[in-house]
């Protein structure tokens, strides 16, 4: 008996060594392409304190324990730990098979099979207190890594809030049933499934009630009818979003670009759709753009050197985390060059502007956020860094415009707590100015009027206006600026370098909306933007999965100037 205990300790020591060795191999020797789940859905470890760190993932450790299990199959510690992982592994493998037809993900499939085998054949080795202890440790580690940004920061918080309580509930069911031998195996499985279904029902009733309230809520957009003369649908069908608009004298036509995707999140099915029109009402489709294997978004126009340029952002995975700017151009608006990457890797362009048609400036933000810069170019292809605009909390989506005295003004989205589904009490809009040659940016204010998502700036009658996303509702824990649970509008603001943003009017909009483009022709201002159903007023998260239209609004620009 004593010898068996000693042998067990040695085998356990060997298992520990194997676990550590396997995790180090996954971290340093196995190529990223050999991690099937990550190769398909992108960097699930997020972009927090560290990136591409498999050793921080619980999946890696669970896989390592499943390898070590073959050495000693009656170790109560390891067996209880692997049983705790059965539910989350089932969810991951189920998603992989259902959506991606992925059946060879060894990282998740092997420990899932072993966990089921333990429940079926090795229940005598399980200890109930270990199951509860390890389930608590698993939840604690995931939450800790999520909140300090070591891992899982790319996973929506709402998904964690849904899955973790269900995980605990199912684990308790497993703990109760597998450690009581009188229950037949089939009855144990039924009880586990019943606990899982009860959890889903409770959550489903709550979620369904919330969705019904959101869906039936009437739209209360604050539209100044003397400013917004009319609006109409330009493009419908699927989830259309992220627009830009430009008028090109060379062809005498207005060009509209937007992306189209199944839903708000990233998708390799995403396309950029290009249209042209003489009157902004009747649109002719010209072509579609895509980047194989990538999501593509945030298209921006510029006319540089008698060419029509188009810039866009490449994105991997299901989260909106672009990593590279690409460009193409056309001599006639019809025939386009293949996409090329901007030489400045990792910098994400917003909208280029010029005040002399000789030098073009574009703001860009770092793909991991936290810094925005200004670049210039004379050909639209080769860009040089002029200055750092801002370094600090998570900032991105920076727009520029020229003031009447030749200075430059910019707005930037400050997210506060980056990637929080509830928004952030620290979120705001940065407003900064700089004098020519725009190398020194030192005049900053922060406006809490809104967090200006998808900004476009324009000047008229010596005033600066901004169009972007307006965040409505009380700014509480669940509905701070940027929360996916609050209501949204596309709105027009006056931009003041000392007092910040001042709301002027909404456009007909609701749900998932904003990311506008503008064209000024004489006294007419046309605005392109996207929006969910404007007869409803559901929250942003519901708009993300619903169809959205591209709309054009015609603005009385004289009335806009008067009210400002």
N, C-alpha and C positions, 0 to 999 in steps of 0.2 A: 504493500500500500504506500509506504513511504517512498519507495523507488518510483512508483507511478507519479507521485506528486513532484518528485525531483525531475523526472522526465518531462512532465507537463510544464514546469518552469522553464526548462531549456527550450522546449518547443515554442513556448510563448516568447522567449527572448529572440529566437530565430524569426518568429513572425514579426516582431517589432522591427528587427533589422530589415526584413523584406519590405515592410510598409514604407520605411524611410527611403530605402533604395529605389523602390518603384516611383515614389513621388519625385525624387530627384531626377530620375530618368525621364519622366514625363515633362519636367520643367526644362531640362537642359539638353536632352538628346532627341526627343521625339519632335519631328517637325510639326508646325501648326496645322498643316494640311492633313496630318494623321489624326487630328481631333475632330471627328466627323460633325458633331453637333455645332462646334464653333465655326467650322468651315462653311456651314450652311447659313446659320443665323447671325454670324458676325461675332464681334468681341463682346461676349456676355459678361466679361469681367469689367466692362465699362472703361472710363477714362479718368479715374480718380487719382489717388496718390501714385499708383503704379499701373502699368498696362501690360497686357499679354503675360499674365502671371498665373499659369495653371496651378501652381502649388498653393495658391490662396483659395482654390475652389474645393468645396466639400466633395464634389464629384471625383476629383483626383484621389483624395484620401479614401473614399469609399471603394474606389476601384483597387487601390493598393491593398486595402484590408481584404478584399475578395480574392486577390492573388495569394495573400498570406493564409487565407482560410484553408487552402488545400494541404497545408503542412499539418494542421491540427484542427480537426473538424468538430471538436467538442469543447472548444474554448468559449466559456459563457460570456466573456467580455466582447469578443469579436462577433460572436453569433448574435448577441443582443443588439450590438451596434448595427450590424447589417440588416436585421429585421426592421429597425427604425427607419431605414432608408427605402423600404419597399414602396411606400406610397409616393414620395417625390420622384423616385426612379420610374414608377409606373406612369406618372403624368408626363415626364420628359419623353420616354419611349413612345407613349401613346401619341403625343404631338408629332414626334418625328415620323412615325408610320403614317398617321392620318394626313399630314400636310406635305411631307417631304419624301414619303416612301423610302425612308432611311431605315434599314433593318440590320446594318452592320456596325452600329455604334458600340464598339466593345467597351468603352468607358462606362456606359450606363447599362447595357444589356447583361453583361456578365454578373455584376453584383445583384441585379434584379433577379436573375435566374437562381443565384445562390440563396438570396433572401427568401424566395418562395420555397426552395428546397428545404431550408432550415425550418420554416413554419410547418411544412408537410412531414418532414422526416426526423428533424432534430429538436423537437420541442422540449425534450428532456434537458437539453443543455441551456435553455433560456432561463433567465432570472428576472422576475418582474421589476424589481427595483432598478436593475440595470437598464431595462427598456425605457422606463420613465426618465432616468437620469440622462441617458444618451440622447433621448428626444429633446429634452430641455437644452442640452449642450449644443445640439445641432441648430435649434432655433436661435439660441443666443449668439452663436458664432456667425450665422448668416446675417442677423440683424446688426451685429457689431461691425462686420466687414462692410455691410451696405452703408451704414451711417458715417463711417470714417473714410469711405471711399477706396478701400483696399480691393474690394471685389463686389460684383453684382450691381454696380451703380447704374448699369445700362438697363436693368430690369425695372419696369414701372412699379412704383410703390403700391399702386392699387392691386397689382398681381400678387405681390407678397402679402398684402393685407387679406387677400382672398385665400391664398393657398396655405399659409402658415397655421391659421386656426383649424382648417380642415385637416391638416397634417397632424396636429396635436390630437384632434378628436379621433382620427383613425388609429393613431398610435395607442391611445388609451384602450380602444376596442381590441387591438392586437394584444396589448399587455394583459388585458383581463381574460381573453379567451385562450391564448396559446399556453398560458401557464396554469390552466385548469384542465387536467387530463380527461375528466369524464365526458367532455363534449366531443361528439363525432367530428371528423375533419370537415365534412360538408356543412355541418351546422356552424362551425367556426367561420368558414368562408362566408356563409350567409350573414352572420352577425357583423362581420367586418364590412361587407358591402352595405348592409343596412345602416350602419353608423355613418358611412360615407354619404349615402343618399339623404339621410336626415340633415346632415350638415349642408348639403347643397340646397335642399328644400328651404331651410331657414334663411340662408343667404339669398336664394332666388326670390322669395316672397318680399324681403326687404328691398332688393335691387329692383324688382318689378314695380313696386310702389313708387320708388323714386323716379324711375324712367317714365311712368305714366304721368306723374306730376310735371316733369320736365316737358314731355311731349305736348300736353294739353295747355301749357302756360301760353297766354297770348303775347304777341310781340309788342313791345312798348318802346321801340326805337324813337329817339328824340331827333326827328328829321325836320329841319327848317325848310318849309316848302318854298320860301322865296329864294332859297339858295339852291336846293336840289330840284331842278326844273323837272326832270324825268329820269327814269332808269329802265333798262330793259335787259333781257337775257340774251347774251351773245352766243354762249355755248352751254349745252346741257348734257347730261348723261355721265355716269360714274362719279368719281370723286375728282373734280377739277379744282386746281388750286394754283397759288403762287404765280401771279401774272406780271407782265410788263407790257408797256405800250409806247410806241414811238412813231413819229411822222418823218418820212424821208422825202425831201424835196426832189431828189433825183428821179423817183418813180411817181411822185404825187400821191402816194398811198400811205395809209395808216397800217402799222403792223402790230399784231397782238400775239404774244407768246404766253403759254401757261403749261403747267404739267398736268398729267392725268394719271391716276393710279387707282387701285381698288379701294384704298382707304388712306387716312392721313399718314400712317406710318410708312417706313421704307418698304420698297418692293422692287424686285428686278423687272416687274412688268411696267414700271413707270416710264412714261414717254413725255417728251416736250412736243406740243402741238403748235405749229405756226400758221397764222391766218393773216389775210390782208383785206383791206376795205377802203373804199373811197369816202364813205360817210360815217363810219363807226357803227353802222346798223346792219348792213348786209356783208357778211364775211365769207371769204373764199379760202378754203384750206389749201395751204401750199405744200407742207411736208411735215414729217415727224422726225424727231431726234431721239436717240437712245444710246446708252453705253452698255454693251453686253455684260451681264453678270453684276451690274451695279444699279442702284437706285440713282435717279438724277432729279435735281430740284433747283429752285431759286434762280430761274433764268433772268438775265438782265441784258438790255440792248445798249448799243452805243454806235454812233456814226463817226468813224475815224478814218481820215484819208479817203473820203468818198467810197468807203466800204461800210456795209451794215454788219457790225459785230454782234455776236451773241455769246455771253458768258454764262456758265452754269456750274453747279456743284455736284461732284460725285459722292455717293454715299454707299456704305456697306451695312448690311444687317437691317433689322426691322426698326431700329431707332433712328431718329433724325439727327445723325451725327456725321455730317459731311467731312471729308478729309482732303479734297483736292479740287482746284478750280480748273475747268476746261474751257476752251473757246473754239469758235468757228466763225467764218465770215463769208459774205456773199458780195459779188459785184453788182448783182441785179435784183436781189431779194428772192430769187427763185432757186438758183443753183448754189449749193453750199459746200464748203470744204469739210473734210472729215474733222472730227473733234481732235484737238491737241491739248496737252496739259501745259498750263502756265509753268514756267521754269522755277518759280518760287514755290517749292513744294510745301504743302500744309497751310498756306494762306488762302482764305476764302473771300473772294471778291464780292462786293456789293455793287452799287450802280456807278459807272464812270461818269464824270462831269467835266466840262471845260468852260472857260469864260473868254477864250480867244481863238478857239478852233485850231490851235497850234499844239498846246500841251494839255494832255488829258490826265485827270487825277481820279484815283479810285481808292476808297477805304477798303481795308481787308481786316478780317479778324482771324486769330490763330485757331486752328481746328480743335484744340483742346480748351479754347476760350481763355479769358484772362488777359488778353492783350489785343489791341487794335492798332493798325498802322496806316499811313498814307503812302501811296505810290504814285508815280507819274510815268507817262509814256508819250511818245509822238507817233507811234505806229499801231498801238493797241495790242502788240505782241510782246515786245520787250519792255518790262516794267522795272523801275528802280525805286528803292525805298527812300522816301523823303524824310519821314519822321515817325516817331511813335506817338500816336494820338492819346492812348490811355492804357495804363497797366494797373490792374487791381482785381476786384471781385469779378466773377464770371461775367464777361461782356462779349457781345457779338452784334451782328446785324447793324452796322454803322452806315449811316447815310450822310451825304454832304451836300452843301449848296453854297453859292457865293453871295455875300452881302453886298449892298450897293457901293460900299467904300472899298471893295476888292478883297476884304477879309473872307475867310472861309468859316462856315459854321457847320457843326455836325451834331447828330443825335446818335446815341448808341443804346442798345438794350442792355440794362444791367439786371441780371437775373437774381441777385442775392444768393440764396441757396440754390445752386444749379441742379436742374433735373428734378426738383420737388414737384410732385403732382398737385400738392396743395398750394403752390405758389410760395412766395416769400414776403415776409414783412419788410425785408431790406430791398426788395425789387424797386426799380425806378427807371427813369430815362435820363441818361447823361446828356448834357448840352455843353459843348465846348467850342471855342473860337480860336483862330490863329491868323496872324497877319502874313502877307506874302514875305518870303517864299514858303510859308506854311511849315517851317521846321521846328517851331516852338509852340507847343500846345500847353498852356498853363492856366487858362481861364476856364474853370469848370463849375457847373452847378448841377444839381440833381433835382429833377421834377418828379413828384409823386402823383401827378395827375393821372398817369397811366404808365404801364410798361409798354413802350412803343414797339410792338412786334411788327416785322415786315415794313419798315419805314420807307417812305419816299418823300423827299423834300423838294419844294419848288418855290420860286420867288415871283412876285407880281406886285406892281405898284410899291416897290421898296419895302415889301413885307415878305417874311418867310413863313411858309405854311408846311405842315406835315400831314401826311395821311398814314394811318396805321391802326393797330388794334386797340380798341377801348375795352377795358375790363370793368364790368359792372358788378354791383352787389356789395354787401358788407365785407370789409376786410378783416375777416376773422381767421381762425386757425385753418379752416377748410377752404376758405375762399379769399386768400391773400392774392395780391397781384400775380397773375400768371397761373392761377389755379385752373385745372381742367374741369372743375365742378362749377365754376361761375359762368355767367353769360358774357358773350362777346359781341362787339360791333366793329364795323369799319367806320372810322370817324375822321373828321378834318380838324386839325388844331392850328392855332397860331403859335409860332415859335419865337420866344423872346430870350435873348442871351442873358438877361439878368433875372427875369421873373419866371422863366420856364415855359411850360405848355399851357395853353388855354383852349378849352373845348369850344368848338364852334357849331358843329352839327354832325349827326350820324348820317350814314348812307343806309338805304334799305338793306339790312343785313341781320344775321343771327347765327348762332351755333359756331361752326368752324368758318372763320372769315378773315379777311384782310389781304395783305400782300398786293398792293396796288401798283398801277402804272398810270402815267398821265401824259396827255397831249394837249398843248395849248395852241389853238388855231385862231388867231385874231382875238375876239372877245369870248370865244367858246373854250371851255375846259371840259375835256372828256377824261373820265377816270375808269380804269378797268380794275376789277377786284373779284374775289370769289366769295361765295357765301352759301350756307345751307339754306333750306326752305325759309323764306322771309316771312311766311305767314305763321311760323312757329317761333318759339323763343327758348329752345332747350339749351342745356349747358354744353360747353365746349366738347366734353368727352363724347357726347352723343353725336355731335356734328362730325367728329373724326371718323366715324364708321358709316355715316350716311352719305348719299350723293350730294354734290354741291355744284352750283352753276357759276359760270363766269358772267358777270354783269357789267354793263357800261352805264355810268351815271353822267348826265349832262348838268354842269354846274353854271349858275349865273355868277360869273366871276366878279362882276361889279358889286353885287349884293354881298358876296363873300368878303370883299375888301371893306365894305361899309360896316359890316357887323364886327369886323376885327378891329 
